[in-house]
Amino acid sequence: MLADAAVTPPGLPAGGAFTVSEIRLSRSALKILARGVSAVAVATFAFAALPAQAANVFRFAFQGDLKSLDPYSLKESFTEGMQEAAYEPLVTLDKNLKFAPALAESWETPEPTRWRFHLRKNVKFHDGSPFTADDVLFSAQRVRATGSNFTTNVPADAEFVKVDDFTVDMVLKKPNPIAIAQFPTWVIMSKAWSEKNGVVQPTPPNASSPSYATLHENGTGPFVIAEHQPGVRTVFKKFDGYWGKVESNLDEAILTTIANPATRVAALLSGEVDWIDPVPLQDQQRVNASGTATVMAGPELRTIFLGMDQDRDELKDSSVKGKNPFKDIKVREAFYLAIDEDTIAKRVMRGQAVPSALMIAPALYDRGAEFKRPATDLKKAKELMAQAGYPDGFSLTMDCPNDRYVNDEAICQAVVSMLARINVKVNLNAQPKAKYFAKVLAPNYDTSFYLLGWTPSSLDSHNILYEIVGCRKPGDKSGRGGWNLAGYCDPKIDEIADKVEGETDKTKRDALIKEGFDVLNADWGYIPLHQQALAWGVSKKVHLTQRADNLLLLYWVSKDPQ
């Protein structure tokens, strides 16, 4: 089904991996380089040597890589969007972020604790095998197994029961109005294919070696992944056996990793690629004035925030020995008050960020406007540090991705400078997201201070109170606190989150959510920064849908015929 061999352009060494960012050059191309021609020009030369491509090829570039094809490995929006070209969920989201049928034609709740899903018939996986209820039951087990980064996408108490080959019941121990809220990013895998290839267990994000599912796929979606070179390029091809109709007119889509912002923009403006993300803030005016491309901008639901390790008894890589300063609420408040988010939003983000007082975008919580962000107060921050016993500050390490969020490393650099004003010396460890996530995520949680961005996959506050803020407990397989890298824990918030999960009265539910966020903010548990703006660079030959959850979905991408 899948092509394992990389495509090698004529004139390049056999087996060579060809991308904009990594080219094994022919002698002619090397001569061009010797004459001082730019790397982008060389890439254009190499493209010219390629044979005629399929009728409609969409070439696109992201700042980070697509490390794994295992759809349960990494809960990260770009990765999710790429995998949903090949894999499909039972329930999806439409262009307005509303529930829509996918592999489940319909569903109902015949009783408060039972959800019934009616599956589509005549659906084939890419290897030609039929999709049935057995695949749903298998996927429900696999997504909650050790190593999965998506354990909370399915309720922990859910039991899946096969009614017949095309009907599945999800039985809960208690009513849960948001039971399927995260189903759109839980995709279905083939039971037979997974067993055949030894990938019954999901591949954890920090896996030292790839599994078969990391490098291959077998979904039911409209595209087959014909080639995957992690961190280099991935090739999607139209699946002729797809069960449904697709808006896209693409025959092929080629993803390339281009980490360098200038090279990424140059590739868009030269026509080498049709889409990039993100467009650097300083280049957006130039892209809009190019006449060949435009910046698709809009508010994003992602919140960028800082976390502080409150779990370890001794902070790692710190000058403080024998204790953890972040266990002291005074230190946490001092850090919060020392970081000038207004300046970050205006200068680092060039006005394309909205400072936040919450760990969730106000658009996702009706009472969000009731929360106000405390003003920066260096004087009080210094007083708090002195009261906590650190008048001369201390040193620590900060983990930060440098290819995931808009200006992520620049934000971290600004934070380093701001904390220096209260005598805190921060050693910045900024690295590509693949290394960053492998370090900070479960089971390692190897971080003392970090930057992270989060869009709740349920588009609901419960997700924040449960996954980001919930208490991490050894041996707990429910997924609570799975993304709580800080190890923050307040049992009262857990109690509130459980009530929120089952509350059907919106007014009561919103009041419970407010209570949870009040507890968190009073404890200075995290430092919310802002909601960043979307900034896709798109060729004027391309037509696509940009949702506020920032998923690029190939089945909504079309390109004008060449």
Wavefront OBJ file of the C-alpha trace (Angstrom):
o trace
v 0.000 0.000 0.000
v 2.702 2.460 0.976
v 5.821 3.411 -0.913
v 8.829 3.121 1.375
v 11.402 4.498 -1.065
v 12.078 8.218 -1.282
v 11.586 9.956 -4.621
v 14.955 10.930 -6.070
v 15.092 13.661 -8.762
v 17.248 12.969 -11.834
v 20.863 13.939 -11.324
v 20.765 13.375 -7.578
v 22.358 10.390 -5.838
v 20.143 7.319 -5.570
v 18.204 7.250 -2.310
v 18.747 10.968 -1.749
v 16.094 12.798 0.258
v 14.992 15.907 -1.614
v 13.519 18.852 0.270
v 13.968 22.616 0.305
v 15.778 22.404 3.617
v 17.884 19.308 2.938
v 19.088 18.730 -0.635
v 21.710 16.258 -1.757
v 22.908 18.344 -4.632
v 23.938 17.280 -8.114
v 27.237 18.612 -9.511
v 25.378 21.268 -11.498
v 23.616 22.498 -8.403
v 26.889 22.576 -6.482
v 28.417 24.746 -9.210
v 25.538 27.173 -8.803
v 26.213 27.307 -5.075
v 29.873 27.954 -5.757
v 28.877 31.018 -7.786
v 27.101 32.394 -4.730
v 23.499 31.704 -5.688
v 21.149 31.456 -2.703
v 19.937 28.152 -1.260
v 16.418 28.997 -2.393
v 17.629 29.451 -5.965
v 19.336 26.076 -5.806
v 16.104 24.531 -4.572
v 14.313 26.129 -7.522
v 16.966 24.724 -9.899
v 16.491 21.270 -8.422
v 12.724 21.502 -8.797
v 13.201 22.317 -12.470
v 15.001 18.999 -12.877
v 12.010 17.049 -11.634
v 9.828 15.175 -14.099
v 6.269 16.343 -14.719
v 4.229 16.154 -11.558
v 0.630 15.112 -11.014
v -2.040 17.500 -12.249
v -2.519 19.247 -8.945
v 0.285 19.216 -6.391
v 0.065 21.254 -3.204
v 3.480 21.948 -1.675
v 3.513 23.282 1.861
v 6.054 23.964 4.589
v 5.894 24.058 8.366
v 8.520 25.378 10.765
v 8.611 22.108 12.699
v 8.605 18.476 11.720
v 6.052 15.708 11.496
v 7.859 13.142 13.587
v 5.370 10.304 13.899
v 2.449 8.923 11.908
v 1.147 7.033 14.930
v -2.055 8.993 15.578
v -1.852 8.519 19.346
v 1.759 9.689 19.782
v 1.609 13.471 20.103
v -1.348 15.685 20.925
v -0.190 18.675 18.908
v -2.420 20.516 16.459
v -0.203 20.479 13.358
v 0.490 16.764 13.801
v -3.215 16.100 14.338
v -4.137 17.939 11.160
v -1.629 15.981 9.100
v -2.763 12.648 10.473
v -6.412 13.481 9.816
v -5.658 13.536 6.111
v -5.148 9.772 6.352
v -7.081 8.752 9.464
v -10.650 9.590 10.465
v -12.595 9.867 13.733
v -16.119 8.700 14.466
v -17.208 12.313 14.961
v -15.498 15.301 13.350
v -15.793 19.097 13.382
v -17.093 21.149 10.476
v -15.717 24.478 9.297
v -17.515 26.239 12.140
v -16.144 23.851 14.794
v -19.508 22.109 15.183
v -19.910 18.345 15.461
v -20.415 16.500 12.168
v -20.612 12.809 11.168
v -17.461 11.001 10.039
v -17.032 7.233 10.436
v -20.188 7.323 12.538
v -23.151 8.260 10.339
v -25.187 9.172 13.392
v -25.334 8.749 17.150
v -27.835 9.066 19.963
v -28.108 8.642 23.739
v -30.882 6.078 24.353
v -30.199 6.522 28.059
v -28.089 9.052 30.015
v -25.114 6.700 30.373
v -25.243 5.074 26.931
v -24.125 6.549 23.617
v -24.930 4.559 20.479
v -22.910 5.046 17.273
v -24.150 3.859 13.882
v -21.086 3.202 11.728
v -20.729 3.752 8.006
v -20.835 0.691 5.826
v -18.659 -0.006 2.774
v -15.714 1.944 4.211
v -12.271 0.563 3.391
v -8.925 1.080 5.052
v -6.090 1.973 2.694
v -4.962 -1.660 2.612
v -8.395 -2.663 1.324
v -9.698 -4.251 4.522
v -13.212 -3.312 5.713
v -13.908 -0.941 8.595
v -16.134 -2.503 11.287
v -17.078 -2.217 14.934
v -14.057 -4.328 15.892
v -11.776 -1.485 14.806
v -13.639 0.972 17.050
v -13.354 -1.316 20.079
v -9.659 -1.867 19.392
v -8.988 1.870 18.944
v -10.821 2.657 22.184
v -8.443 0.332 24.017
v -5.312 1.503 22.214
v -5.941 5.220 22.700
v -6.144 4.691 26.477
v -3.160 2.349 26.669
v 0.251 3.163 28.125
v 2.216 5.346 25.736
v -0.781 7.170 24.288
v -0.771 10.965 24.389
v -4.545 10.999 23.844
v -5.821 9.040 26.853
v -8.393 11.676 27.836
v -9.996 11.818 24.377
v -12.170 8.897 25.475
v -13.786 8.987 28.945
v -11.801 6.887 31.390
v -14.923 5.029 32.578
v -16.190 4.247 29.055
v -16.814 0.642 28.066
v -17.303 0.025 24.358
v -19.737 -2.712 23.439
v -20.231 -4.214 19.987
v -23.943 -4.380 19.185
v -23.322 -5.635 15.650
v -20.682 -5.099 12.953
v -21.842 -1.526 12.376
v -23.232 -0.463 15.747
v -21.212 0.341 18.863
v -22.378 1.433 22.293
v -20.269 3.500 24.674
v -21.457 2.770 28.205
v -20.499 5.162 31.012
v -20.697 4.792 34.768
v -22.237 8.244 35.127
v -23.847 10.816 32.793
v -21.319 12.908 30.888
v -22.596 15.653 28.559
v -19.116 16.208 27.093
v -18.303 12.523 26.585
v -17.646 12.968 22.857
v -16.194 16.474 23.033
v -12.695 15.185 22.192
v -13.763 12.521 19.691
v -12.826 14.710 16.673
v -9.107 14.190 17.400
v -9.467 10.498 18.285
v -9.080 8.652 14.990
v -9.800 5.002 14.279
v -7.085 2.461 13.485
v -7.321 -0.968 11.901
v -7.230 -3.763 14.466
v -5.940 -6.359 11.985
v -3.226 -4.068 10.583
v -2.023 -3.064 14.058
v -1.830 -6.672 15.208
v -0.111 -7.781 12.004
v 2.580 -5.104 12.293
v 3.177 -5.292 16.032
v 1.763 -1.877 16.933
v -1.043 -2.822 19.302
v 0.561 -0.462 21.828
v 0.812 3.254 20.933
v 4.205 4.835 20.329
v 5.064 7.304 23.130
v 6.384 10.740 22.092
v 9.761 10.051 23.701
v 10.280 6.678 21.991
v 13.943 6.139 21.198
v 13.222 4.108 18.059
v 10.325 4.288 15.591
v 7.579 1.680 15.480
v 5.907 0.489 12.293
v 3.026 2.890 12.996
v 5.504 5.763 13.334
v 6.591 5.387 9.718
v 3.463 3.935 8.054
v -0.270 4.531 8.119
v -3.436 2.627 7.315
v -6.426 4.865 7.766
v -9.728 5.359 5.997
v -9.153 9.012 5.076
v -9.094 10.719 1.670
v -5.277 10.700 1.431
v -2.690 7.935 1.602
v 0.734 8.780 2.995
v 2.976 7.471 0.249
v 6.283 8.607 1.749
v 7.370 9.721 5.183
v 10.840 10.924 6.119
v 10.522 12.273 9.676
v 11.683 15.856 9.920
v 12.284 16.071 6.182
v 9.254 15.488 3.986
v 5.951 13.640 3.819
v 3.998 12.912 0.634
v 0.210 12.547 0.611
v -1.609 11.096 -2.399
v -5.317 11.045 -3.143
v -6.979 7.785 -2.085
v -9.146 6.681 -4.997
v -11.072 4.240 -2.816
v -12.309 6.888 -0.388
v -15.924 6.391 0.719
v -17.004 10.043 0.617
v -16.830 13.215 -1.420
v -13.947 15.606 -0.827
v -13.832 19.339 -1.530
v -10.139 19.144 -2.325
v -9.046 18.767 -5.955
v -5.487 17.779 -4.992
v -3.815 14.741 -6.470
v -0.815 15.084 -4.204
v 0.416 17.163 -1.286
v 4.057 17.429 -0.221
v 5.011 18.625 3.253
v 8.521 19.964 3.777
v 10.134 21.075 7.008
v 11.692 24.546 6.625
v 12.873 25.698 10.015
v 14.505 28.955 8.893
v 11.884 31.740 8.743
v 13.568 33.683 5.923
v 13.929 30.561 3.787
v 10.305 29.662 4.462
v 9.059 33.068 3.305
v 11.358 33.033 0.266
v 10.009 29.630 -0.730
v 6.442 30.961 -0.580
v 7.194 34.120 -2.552
v 9.156 32.220 -5.211
v 6.286 29.782 -5.700
v 8.231 26.747 -4.486
v 5.607 26.167 -1.834
v 1.946 27.134 -1.720
v 1.499 27.442 2.053
v 3.702 28.167 5.060
v 3.161 28.428 8.795
v 3.894 30.660 10.469
v 4.673 33.812 8.517
v 7.103 35.772 10.711
v 5.488 38.931 12.039
v 8.129 41.134 10.407
v 7.455 39.611 6.966
v 3.680 39.752 6.844
v 3.446 43.113 5.096
v 5.914 41.925 2.450
v 3.907 38.758 1.808
v 0.675 40.733 1.458
v 2.346 43.127 -0.974
v 3.853 40.362 -3.120
v 0.870 39.942 -5.419
v 1.394 36.168 -5.389
v 0.562 35.279 -1.795
v -1.341 36.581 1.186
v -1.349 36.195 4.952
v -4.435 34.487 6.313
v -4.670 35.889 9.817
v -7.211 35.469 12.553
v -7.607 34.834 16.261
v -6.439 31.450 17.503
v -7.926 29.542 20.411
v -4.472 28.521 21.689
v -3.240 29.984 24.962
v 0.513 30.390 25.450
v 1.547 30.018 29.084
v 4.413 29.324 31.474
v 4.572 26.456 33.939
v 6.668 26.074 37.092
v 7.675 22.718 38.591
v 5.826 22.402 41.900
v 6.271 18.636 42.230
v 9.935 17.903 42.960
v 11.302 18.498 46.442
v 14.458 19.946 44.876
v 14.324 22.015 41.728
v 16.458 20.515 38.949
v 19.379 22.488 37.510
v 19.005 25.244 40.072
v 21.396 27.036 42.406
v 18.937 26.324 45.234
v 19.736 22.978 46.847
v 17.586 20.892 49.146
v 14.292 22.568 48.298
v 12.094 23.800 45.479
v 11.432 27.569 45.395
v 8.279 27.081 43.304
v 6.578 25.309 46.198
v 6.423 28.758 47.810
v 3.421 30.761 46.590
v 5.401 33.987 47.072
v 7.943 32.901 44.438
v 5.222 31.929 41.976
v 3.490 35.279 42.426
v 6.810 37.103 42.064
v 7.495 35.390 38.740
v 3.996 36.272 37.515
v 4.321 39.948 38.507
v 7.827 40.283 37.038
v 6.794 39.151 33.549
v 5.438 42.051 31.506
v 3.004 40.364 29.122
v 1.823 43.686 27.707
v 5.347 44.340 26.443
v 5.589 40.812 25.040
v 2.312 41.306 23.173
v 3.275 44.700 21.797
v 6.951 44.221 20.983
v 7.721 40.526 20.647
v 4.350 39.690 19.067
v 4.041 43.074 17.291
v 0.506 43.565 18.505
v -0.683 40.195 17.202
v -1.431 38.643 20.567
v -4.107 39.197 23.194
v -2.864 39.099 26.814
v -4.754 36.545 28.876
v -5.788 36.271 32.510
v -6.918 32.673 32.024
v -5.521 29.372 30.815
v -8.275 29.268 28.187
v -9.275 31.648 25.416
v -12.204 33.869 26.488
v -14.032 32.783 23.317
v -14.335 29.309 24.835
v -15.718 30.410 28.198
v -18.647 32.808 28.471
v -17.534 34.214 31.824
v -13.923 34.694 30.722
v -14.294 38.478 30.580
v -14.807 38.544 34.355
v -11.128 37.744 34.874
v -8.509 40.508 34.767
v -4.779 40.002 34.436
v -2.742 41.429 37.360
v -0.532 44.335 36.375
v 3.231 43.929 36.227
v 4.723 45.046 39.551
v 8.507 44.742 39.863
v 8.622 46.358 43.287
v 6.180 43.870 44.770
v 7.883 40.992 42.938
v 11.227 41.875 44.573
v 9.556 42.152 47.982
v 7.969 38.732 47.557
v 11.297 37.183 46.559
v 12.925 38.670 49.675
v 10.094 37.434 51.889
v 10.533 33.951 50.421
v 14.239 34.045 51.310
v 15.654 34.831 47.861
v 16.606 38.545 47.936
v 19.497 37.787 45.589
v 17.417 35.488 43.420
v 18.540 32.089 42.152
v 19.298 30.333 38.888
v 17.302 27.716 36.981
v 16.814 26.287 33.493
v 13.880 27.129 31.222
v 12.707 24.722 28.487
v 11.285 26.250 25.348
v 10.457 25.032 21.828
v 11.929 27.075 18.993
v 9.811 25.804 16.091
v 6.300 25.329 17.442
v 4.553 28.587 18.382
v 4.705 32.089 16.935
v 7.967 33.665 18.151
v 8.277 31.006 20.850
v 12.013 31.380 21.430
v 11.763 35.186 21.318
v 9.056 35.065 23.994
v 11.292 32.924 26.178
v 14.210 35.286 25.655
v 12.000 38.178 26.777
v 10.979 36.224 29.882
v 14.657 35.589 30.671
v 15.367 39.333 30.526
v 12.331 40.238 32.630
v 13.147 37.755 35.387
v 16.702 39.076 35.510
v 15.180 42.271 36.946
v 14.323 40.340 40.122
v 17.767 38.673 40.161
v 16.610 35.365 38.713
v 19.177 33.955 36.278
v 17.455 31.779 33.681
v 19.465 29.455 31.463
v 17.383 29.081 28.328
v 17.211 25.645 26.723
v 15.443 26.298 23.406
v 15.281 23.369 21.001
v 13.166 21.862 18.202
v 9.782 20.596 19.281
v 10.644 16.924 18.746
v 13.412 17.130 21.355
v 11.451 19.522 23.545
v 8.344 17.332 23.806
v 10.401 14.170 24.338
v 12.054 15.881 27.318
v 9.113 17.546 29.036
v 6.226 15.137 28.444
v 5.309 11.983 30.347
v 6.858 9.893 31.673
v 9.883 12.158 32.135
v 8.315 15.526 33.007
v 11.934 16.679 32.882
v 11.517 20.420 33.279
v 11.659 23.074 35.956
v 10.227 26.023 34.050
v 8.735 25.907 30.575
v 6.645 27.513 27.862
v 3.720 25.642 26.339
v 0.715 26.396 24.142
v -2.650 24.680 24.496
v -5.941 24.578 22.638
v -8.388 22.331 24.504
v -9.345 19.596 22.055
v -12.819 19.572 23.590
v -13.019 23.373 23.147
v -14.156 23.363 26.763
v -12.810 24.513 30.144
v -13.064 21.029 31.625
v -10.126 20.023 29.446
v -7.934 22.658 31.138
v -9.062 21.773 34.657
v -8.530 18.063 33.963
v -5.496 17.716 31.655
v -3.402 20.829 32.356
v -4.271 21.516 36.002
v -5.450 18.145 37.340
v -3.325 16.337 39.928
v -0.847 13.804 38.549
v -0.957 10.580 40.534
v 1.413 7.608 40.103
v -0.338 4.692 38.443
v -3.402 6.739 37.478
v -4.330 5.741 33.919
v -7.279 8.128 33.608
v -5.173 10.781 31.894
v -5.889 13.388 34.544
v -2.941 15.765 34.670
v -1.304 14.139 31.659
v -0.190 17.538 30.344
v 0.382 18.977 33.816
v 4.126 19.237 33.298
v 4.376 21.457 36.372
v 3.044 18.846 38.781
v 0.677 21.455 40.218
v -1.983 19.854 42.411
v -5.020 21.105 44.292
v -7.567 18.382 45.174
v -10.303 21.004 45.267
v -9.826 21.679 41.535
v -10.046 17.942 40.833
v -13.317 17.830 42.739
v -14.624 20.808 40.765
v -13.504 19.300 37.446
v -15.432 16.100 38.187
v -18.566 18.130 38.883
v -18.066 20.162 35.691
v -17.818 16.958 33.652
v -21.283 15.774 34.667
v -23.151 19.090 35.029
v -25.803 19.669 32.345
v -27.118 23.035 33.567
v -25.027 25.677 31.768
v -25.385 28.366 34.444
v -24.329 25.985 37.204
v -21.552 24.594 35.021
v -20.142 28.049 34.230
v -20.195 28.888 37.957
v -18.240 25.730 38.748
v -15.679 26.555 36.059
v -15.255 30.039 37.490
v -14.694 28.544 40.927
v -11.979 26.298 39.505
v -10.175 29.122 37.754
v -10.486 31.312 40.865
v -8.720 28.649 42.923
v -5.976 28.285 40.316
v -5.373 32.028 39.959
v -5.348 32.616 43.718
v -2.651 29.955 43.965
v -0.582 31.528 41.142
v -0.377 27.991 39.781
v 0.484 28.946 36.193
v 1.384 32.098 34.266
v -0.956 32.574 31.287
v 0.555 34.859 28.651
v -1.608 35.358 25.572
v -3.611 33.980 22.689
v -1.468 34.225 19.562
v -2.813 35.145 16.131
v -2.900 32.738 13.214
v -0.554 33.681 10.381
v -0.653 31.338 7.406
v 1.103 32.330 4.215
v -1.029 31.145 1.302
v -0.507 31.303 -2.459
v -3.279 33.106 -4.315
v -3.676 29.942 -6.379
v -4.803 28.057 -3.286
v -8.212 28.005 -1.623
v -8.615 26.554 1.853
v -10.353 26.828 5.212
v -8.660 28.289 8.275
v -10.293 27.323 11.549
v -9.499 28.942 14.881
v -8.044 25.642 16.150
v -5.181 26.036 13.629
v -5.515 22.605 11.992
v -4.549 22.512 8.325
v -6.937 19.923 6.835
v -5.948 18.822 3.346
v -9.444 17.716 2.417
v -10.453 21.399 2.382
v -7.498 22.527 0.242
v -7.887 23.176 -3.487
v -5.454 24.629 -5.986
v -6.083 26.279 -9.339
v -5.084 23.914 -12.178
v -1.678 24.562 -13.681
l 1 2 3 4 5 6 7 8 9 10 11 12 13 14 15 16 17 18 19 20 21 22 23 24 25 26 27 28 29 30 31 32 33 34 35 36 37 38 39 40 41 42 43 44 45 46 47 48 49 50 51 52 53 54 55 56 57 58 59 60 61 62 63 64 65 66 67 68 69 70 71 72 73 74 75 76 77 78 79 80 81 82 83 84 85 86 87 88 89 90 91 92 93 94 95 96 97 98 99 100 101 102 103 104 105 106 107 108 109 110 111 112 113 114 115 116 117 118 119 120 121 122 123 124 125 126 127 128 129 130 131 132 133 134 135 136 137 138 139 140 141 142 143 144 145 146 147 148 149 150 151 152 153 154 155 156 157 158 159 160 161 162 163 164 165 166 167 168 169 170 171 172 173 174 175 176 177 178 179 180 181 182 183 184 185 186 187 188 189 190 191 192 193 194 195 196 197 198 199 200 201 202 203 204 205 206 207 208 209 210 211 212 213 214 215 216 217 218 219 220 221 222 223 224 225 226 227 228 229 230 231 232 233 234 235 236 237 238 239 240 241 242 243 244 245 246 247 248 249 250 251 252 253 254 255 256 257 258 259 260 261 262 263 264 265 266 267 268 269 270 271 272 273 274 275 276 277 278 279 280 281 282 283 284 285 286 287 288 289 290 291 292 293 294 295 296 297 298 299 300 301 302 303 304 305 306 307 308 309 310 311 312 313 314 315 316 317 318 319 320 321 322 323 324 325 326 327 328 329 330 331 332 333 334 335 336 337 338 339 340 341 342 343 344 345 346 347 348 349 350 351 352 353 354 355 356 357 358 359 360 361 362 363 364 365 366 367 368 369 370 371 372 373 374 375 376 377 378 379 380 381 382 383 384 385 386 387 388 389 390 391 392 393 394 395 396 397 398 399 400 401 402 403 404 405 406 407 408 409 410 411 412 413 414 415 416 417 418 419 420 421 422 423 424 425 426 427 428 429 430 431 432 433 434 435 436 437 438 439 440 441 442 443 444 445 446 447 448 449 450 451 452 453 454 455 456 457 458 459 460 461 462 463 464 465 466 467 468 469 470 471 472 473 474 475 476 477 478 479 480 481 482 483 484 485 486 487 488 489 490 491 492 493 494 495 496 497 498 499 500 501 502 503 504 505 506 507 508 509 510 511 512 513 514 515 516 517 518 519 520 521 522 523 524 525 526 527 528 529 530 531 532 533 534 535 536 537 538 539 540 541 542 543 544 545 546 547 548 549 550 551 552 553 554 555 556 557 558 559 560 561 562
